[in-house]
Every structure is written in structure tokens, then in C-alpha cells.
Amino acid sequence: MNTPLLILIAGPYRSGTDGDPARIAANLERLEQASAPIFRLGHVPMIGEWVALPVLRTLEADVVDGDVMYDTAHRLLQHCDAVLRLPGASAGADKDVEIARERGLPVYFSIDEIPAA
């Protein structure tokens, strides 16, 4: 058995939504739908928004320096072992892939590419 990986699921969250909360929620649901198959393969799925949203809600407005969503994903990538890049335009997800590749992490574009733990 391989060691379980912490896999960041990257894809559109705010992209293409024009700020519409229903479309943003639909994007998050799409990201979350990838979590169960990753878990079934024996790995730990991670979505940056799962961490960033509570931080964003509790930070004081004058304390926010930069984009909490992007910053959180980039910090998470220091702990992740791989990235699953879901389809759809997303500058943030593209940046996640770039960072993962710079770190030498595997980048998957389909659940079927992820080996079982």
C-alpha cells in the first residue's frame, strides 16, 4: 500500500460567476464532488476554500493584505503532496498547478490518474 497523499483539488470557485452566490456555491459543490473519489482511493482531499472561507469570515477587514483565497491555497500547497486540477477557467487553479510543478508535485487532471494508496 502506498502512503496516503494530501491532494489539493483546484478548479473554478469565483471564476465565471460574476459574483453570483448561487454560481459560486455550484462551483464549490463541483470541487467537493471530487473529494469522495479521492478519499475512496485512500487519500486525503483538500480544497483551499474549506480553509480560506472561515479565515476570510473572521479576519478584520483592515487586516486583510492580499487575497485570502489565493494566499491560503498557496500556503496549503506547502503541505500537499499532489494537485487534482478540475476543468474550467481559473487563474487561481492555474497558479496552483504552476506552484505544484515548481515543487515537483504530481498534477492530475482526472480522478482516474490518481493511484490508490
Secondary structure in CASP SS format (residue, H / E / C, confidence):
PFRMAT SS
TARGET T0000
AUTHOR 0000-0000-0000
METHOD secondary structure of the structure
MODEL  1
M C 1.00
N C 1.00
T C 1.00
P C 1.00
L C 1.00
L E 1.00
I E 1.00
L E 1.00
I E 1.00
A E 1.00
G C 1.00
P C 1.00
Y C 1.00
R C 1.00
S C 1.00
G C 1.00
T C 1.00
D C 1.00
G C 1.00
D C 1.00
P H 1.00
A H 1.00
R H 1.00
I H 1.00
A H 1.00
A H 1.00
N H 1.00
L H 1.00
E H 1.00
R H 1.00
L H 1.00
E H 1.00
Q H 1.00
A C 1.00
S H 1.00
A H 1.00
P H 1.00
I H 1.00
F H 1.00
R H 1.00
L C 1.00
G C 1.00
H C 1.00
V E 1.00
P E 1.00
M E 1.00
I C 1.00
G H 1.00
E H 1.00
W H 1.00
V H 1.00
A H 1.00
L H 1.00
P H 1.00
V H 1.00
L H 1.00
R H 1.00
T H 1.00
L C 1.00
E C 1.00
A H 1.00
D H 1.00
V H 1.00
V C 1.00
D C 1.00
G C 1.00
D C 1.00
V H 1.00
M H 1.00
Y H 1.00
D H 1.00
T H 1.00
A H 1.00
H H 1.00
R H 1.00
L H 1.00
L C 1.00
Q C 1.00
H C 1.00
C C 1.00
D C 1.00
A E 1.00
V E 1.00
L E 1.00
R E 1.00
L C 1.00
P C 1.00
G C 1.00
A C 1.00
S C 1.00
A H 1.00
G H 1.00
A H 1.00
D H 1.00
K H 1.00
D H 1.00
V H 1.00
E H 1.00
I H 1.00
A H 1.00
R H 1.00
E H 1.00
R C 1.00
G C 1.00
L C 1.00
P C 1.00
V E 1.00
Y E 1.00
F C 1.00
S C 1.00
I H 1.00
D H 1.00
E H 1.00
I C 1.00
P C 1.00
A C 1.00
A C 1.00
END
